[in-house]
């Protein structure tokens, strides 16, 4: 299994979420975050607001765990629909997931052995 963490423009979140839902992605976690890249001193636009790059810009973080066969389809969809071509479009990180434990199921198993 793989974990995808995407940090995208907040203004692109609804579009990305809609496409992921159409792909059949059921589980995702999102956070409203603030951050910046390494282009300190540049002026960036986020919607109608301009920011100096050393300010923290509003972003959205999306976390998805998927099977390896779905990885490229999901990553490509995020990259395509989060793209504006301007600095600050975001980043996608991919991690290996060694194990997943569903809390409800683990608790049921533990209770049945007591």
LOMI-153258 format. One line per field, with one value per atom (N, C-alpha, C): atom name; x, y negated, z. Coordinates in Angstrom, 2 decimals, padded with zeros to 5 digits. Atoms other than C-alpha are relative to their C-alpha. Layout:
<nunus>
sedren = [CA/...]
xx = [X/...]
yy = [Y/...]
zz = [Z/...]
</nunus>
This chain:
<nunus>
sedren = [N/CA/C/N/CA/C/N/CA/C/N/CA/C/N/CA/C/N/CA/C/N/CA/C/N/CA/C/N/CA/C/N/CA/C/N/CA/C/N/CA/C/N/CA/C/N/CA/C/N/CA/C/N/CA/C/N/CA/C/N/CA/C/N/CA/C/N/CA/C/N/CA/C/N/CA/C/N/CA/C/N/CA/C/N/CA/C/N/CA/C/N/CA/C/N/CA/C/N/CA/C/N/CA/C/N/CA/C/N/CA/C/N/CA/C/N/CA/C/N/CA/C/N/CA/C/N/CA/C/N/CA/C/N/CA/C/N/CA/C/N/CA/C/N/CA/C/N/CA/C/N/CA/C/N/CA/C/N/CA/C/N/CA/C/N/CA/C/N/CA/C/N/CA/C/N/CA/C/N/CA/C/N/CA/C/N/CA/C/N/CA/C/N/CA/C/N/CA/C/N/CA/C/N/CA/C/N/CA/C/N/CA/C/N/CA/C/N/CA/C/N/CA/C/N/CA/C/N/CA/C/N/CA/C/N/CA/C/N/CA/C/N/CA/C/N/CA/C/N/CA/C/N/CA/C/N/CA/C/N/CA/C/N/CA/C/N/CA/C/N/CA/C/N/CA/C/N/CA/C/N/CA/C/N/CA/C/N/CA/C/N/CA/C/N/CA/C/N/CA/C/N/CA/C/N/CA/C/N/CA/C/N/CA/C/N/CA/C/N/CA/C/N/CA/C/N/CA/C/N/CA/C/N/CA/C/N/CA/C/N/CA/C/N/CA/C/N/CA/C/N/CA/C/N/CA/C/N/CA/C/N/CA/C/N/CA/C/N/CA/C/N/CA/C/N/CA/C/N/CA/C/N/CA/C/N/CA/C/N/CA/C/N/CA/C/N/CA/C]
xx = [000.84/000.00/000.88/-000.71/001.01/-000.81/000.64/000.26/000.40/-000.22/-000.11/-000.30/000.24/000.28/000.18/-000.06/-000.55/-000.28/000.22/-000.20/-000.28/000.45/-002.15/-000.57/000.67/-003.64/-001.39/001.32/-006.74/-001.09/000.98/-008.54/-000.23/000.13/-008.01/-000.58/000.41/-009.25/-001.31/001.30/-012.89/000.10/-000.19/-011.84/000.71/-000.76/-009.30/-000.87/000.87/-011.75/-001.07/001.03/-014.43/000.56/-000.63/-012.07/000.36/-000.34/-010.86/-001.25/001.26/-014.47/-000.47/000.39/-015.21/000.89/-000.90/-012.16/-000.33/000.36/-013.66/000.82/-000.76/-011.33/-001.01/001.00/-013.41/000.58/-000.56/-011.10/001.06/-001.03/-009.16/-000.13/-000.02/-008.17/000.55/-000.49/-007.73/000.20/-000.32/-006.29/000.14/-000.36/-006.22/001.35/-001.36/-002.52/000.50/-000.67/-000.22/001.47/-001.40/003.25/000.59/-000.70/005.78/001.06/-001.08/008.31/001.31/-001.32/011.86/000.19/-000.12/011.10/-000.18/000.11/011.60/000.26/-000.16/011.19/-000.87/000.88/008.81/-001.39/001.39/005.28/-000.84/000.88/002.65/-001.43/001.43/-001.04/-000.74/000.88/-003.61/-001.40/001.30/-007.03/000.21/-000.11/-007.34/001.03/-000.93/-004.66/001.43/-001.44/-000.94/000.73/-000.80/001.60/001.46/-001.44/005.31/000.32/-000.28/006.88/000.48/-000.42/008.29/-001.18/001.20/004.70/-000.51/000.58/002.86/-001.31/001.14/000.33/-001.00/001.00/-002.98/000.08/-000.04/-002.85/-000.96/000.80/-004.79/000.86/-000.73/-003.16/-001.02/000.87/-004.79/000.84/-000.66/-003.82/-000.91/000.74/-004.89/000.88/-000.69/-003.88/-000.68/000.57/-004.32/000.86/-000.79/-003.24/000.92/-001.02/-000.21/-000.55/000.56/-002.27/-000.76/000.74/-004.25/000.88/-000.89/-001.24/000.15/-000.31/-000.37/-001.25/001.26/-004.00/-000.37/000.34/-004.57/000.98/-001.03/-001.27/-000.14/000.16/-001.77/-001.23/001.21/-005.28/000.20/-000.29/-004.12/000.87/-000.93/-001.23/-000.67/000.68/-003.42/-000.99/001.08/-006.27/000.44/-000.52/-004.13/000.92/-000.97/-001.95/-000.55/000.28/-001.96/001.18/-001.21/001.59/000.76/-000.65/002.52/000.72/-000.64/004.91/-001.04/000.94/003.05/-001.09/001.01/001.04/000.01/-000.04/002.21/000.96/-000.87/003.93/-000.84/000.61/002.96/001.11/-000.95/004.78/-000.63/000.48/004.49/000.85/-000.66/005.32/-000.49/000.42/005.26/-000.76/000.77/002.65/000.26/-000.35/003.83/-001.17/001.12/000.62/-001.12/001.17/-002.89/-000.84/000.84/-004.97/-001.28/001.31/-008.66/-000.33/000.18/-009.33/-001.23/001.22/-012.89/000.24/-000.25/-011.79/001.01/-001.02/-008.72/-000.61/000.64/-010.85/-000.93/000.91/-013.41/000.79/-000.83/-010.63/000.52/-000.55/-009.11/-001.10/001.11/-012.52/-000.44/000.45/-013.33/001.00/-001.00/-010.09/000.08/-000.06/-010.65/-000.98]
yy = [001.18/000.00/-001.24/001.27/-003.61/-001.10/001.20/-006.87/-001.18/001.20/-009.99/-001.20/001.28/-013.40/-001.07/001.07/-016.28/-001.33/001.35/-019.93/-000.86/000.71/-022.04/-001.36/001.27/-025.48/000.27/-000.16/-025.81/-000.23/000.32/-027.26/001.15/-001.15/-023.98/001.23/-001.18/-021.68/000.61/-000.56/-021.30/000.74/-000.66/-020.46/001.34/-001.24/-017.87/001.01/-000.90/-016.38/000.62/-000.49/-016.06/001.08/-000.97/-014.24/001.29/-001.19/-011.89/000.81/-000.69/-011.06/000.76/-000.66/-010.27/001.21/-001.14/-007.97/001.16/-001.05/-006.02/-000.03/000.13/-007.26/-000.25/000.12/-006.71/-000.69/000.54/-007.56/-001.05/001.04/-010.78/-000.83/000.94/-013.13/-001.30/001.30/-016.85/-000.93/001.01/-019.70/-001.34/001.34/-023.43/-000.30/000.25/-024.29/-001.32/001.18/-027.25/000.37/-000.32/-027.07/-000.83/000.66/-028.27/000.93/-000.75/-026.83/-000.73/000.60/-027.94/-001.25/001.21/-030.96/-001.24/001.13/-033.48/-001.29/001.30/-037.09/-000.20/000.12/-036.33/-000.41/000.30/-037.65/001.10/-001.06/-034.91/-000.45/000.28/-035.10/001.25/-001.09/-032.92/-000.57/000.63/-033.80/-001.47/001.44/-037.58/-000.66/000.55/-038.00/000.28/-000.16/-038.58/000.17/-000.26/-037.26/-000.11/-000.16/-037.73/001.44/-001.42/-034.29/000.35/-000.35/-034.57/-000.01/-000.17/-034.76/001.42/-001.34/-031.49/-000.10/000.06/-030.91/001.10/-001.05/-029.06/001.11/-001.18/-025.54/001.03/-001.13/-022.30/001.25/-001.27/-019.00/001.13/-001.16/-015.79/001.25/-001.27/-012.36/001.13/-001.14/-009.16/001.23/-001.29/-005.54/000.85/-000.76/-003.34/001.23/-001.13/-000.09/-000.50/000.45/-000.34/-000.15/000.05/000.31/-001.31/001.26/-002.92/-001.23/001.12/-005.10/-001.00/000.93/-006.58/-000.72/000.62/-007.23/-001.14/001.02/-009.15/-001.16/001.05/-011.06/-000.85/000.74/-012.02/-000.91/000.81/-013.25/-001.21/001.13/-015.39/-001.02/000.91/-016.84/-000.77/000.65/-017.59/-001.06/000.90/-019.23/-001.05/001.02/-021.16/-000.98/000.77/-022.65/-001.36/001.32/-026.38/-000.48/000.42/-026.68/-001.11/001.07/-029.28/000.57/-000.47/-028.94/000.12/-000.20/-027.57/001.01/-001.02/-024.84/001.14/-001.01/-022.41/001.13/-001.17/-019.09/001.24/-001.29/-015.41/000.90/-000.92/-013.02/001.39/-001.38/-009.22/000.81/-000.81/-006.85/001.44/-001.38/-003.09/000.12/-000.28/-001.91/001.46/-001.36/001.13/000.78/-000.70/001.92/-001.00/000.81/000.61/000.79/-000.66/001.41/-000.80/000.64/000.60/000.09/000.04/-000.47/000.80/-000.73/000.90/001.50/-001.44/004.35/000.49/-000.40/004.45/000.07/000.01/003.58/001.20/-001.17/006.29/001.28/-001.20/008.88/000.10/-000.01/007.89/000.35/-000.28/007.96/001.46/-001.39/011.43/000.98/-000.89/012.88/-000.16/000.22/011.53/000.88]
zz = [000.00/000.00/000.00/000.10/-000.56/000.68/-000.55/001.20/-000.87/000.80/-000.91/000.88/-000.66/000.71/-001.06/000.99/-001.60/000.70/-000.50/-000.66/-001.23/001.19/-003.14/000.38/-000.23/-003.53/000.56/-000.58/-001.39/-001.05/001.04/-004.42/-000.98/000.91/-006.35/000.70/-000.77/-003.57/-000.49/000.40/-004.67/-001.34/001.30/-008.23/000.17/-000.23/-007.04/000.73/-000.76/-004.52/-000.91/000.92/-007.21/-000.93/000.90/-009.59/000.75/-000.79/-006.83/000.32/-000.27/-005.95/-001.25/001.25/-009.62/-000.30/000.18/-009.65/000.93/-000.95/-006.76/001.27/-001.25/-004.02/001.10/-001.07/-000.88/001.22/-001.24/001.98/-000.27/000.04/002.31/001.24/-001.12/005.07/-000.54/000.46/004.46/001.18/-001.01/006.46/-000.68/000.43/006.01/000.63/-000.47/006.27/-000.57/000.52/005.69/-000.18/000.23/004.22/-001.11/001.10/001.70/-000.53/000.62/-000.69/000.19/-000.16/-001.27/-000.86/000.81/-003.48/000.86/-000.91/-000.66/-000.76/000.64/-001.81/-001.23/001.16/-004.70/000.46/-000.27/-004.86/-000.64/000.49/-005.21/000.12/-000.06/-005.90/000.41/-000.42/-004.18/-000.07/000.22/-005.55/-000.33/000.22/-005.35/000.91/-001.00/-002.66/-000.42/000.26/-003.29/001.32/-001.19/-000.76/-000.36/000.16/-000.34/000.34/-000.16/-000.52/001.39/-001.35/002.99/000.98/-000.80/004.30/-000.20/000.14/004.91/-000.75/000.92/002.16/000.35/-000.27/002.74/-001.06/000.86/001.28/000.55/-000.46/001.55/-000.11/000.00/002.49/-000.11/000.22/001.23/000.26/-000.25/002.54/-000.46/000.53/000.77/000.13/000.02/001.35/-001.07/001.11/-001.71/-000.29/000.47/-003.28/-001.12/000.95/-005.54/-001.42/001.36/-008.70/-000.26/000.16/-008.09/000.11/-000.33/-007.23/-001.13/001.10/-010.62/-000.49/000.42/-011.57/000.96/-001.00/-008.32/-000.06/000.04/-008.45/-001.26/001.26/-012.10/000.04/-000.10/-011.37/000.90/-000.89/-008.46/-000.72/000.67/-010.46/-001.13/001.13/-013.49/000.47/-000.41/-011.59/001.02/-000.91/-009.07/-000.74/000.79/-011.84/-000.42/000.57/-012.62/-000.84/000.71/-013.95/000.70/-000.74/-011.36/001.22/-001.24/-008.40/001.11/-001.10/-005.40/-000.30/000.33/-007.18/001.01/-001.06/-004.49/-000.27/000.07/-003.99/000.30/-000.31/-003.88/000.53/-000.63/-001.54/000.02/000.01/-001.74/000.97/-001.02/001.11/-000.09/-000.17/001.61/001.31/-001.21/004.13/000.36/-000.41/006.06/000.55/-000.60/007.87/000.25/-000.32/008.47/000.98/-001.00/011.53/000.13/-000.18/011.56/001.48/-001.45/015.14/000.42/-000.35/015.22/-000.02/000.13/014.02/001.02/-000.97/016.26/001.38/-001.30/019.29/000.13/-000.04/018.38/000.20/-000.15/018.05/001.42/-001.36/021.39/001.00/-000.93/023.15/-000.08/000.15/021.77/000.61/-000.60/023.20/001.51/-001.46/026.71/000.73]
</nunus>
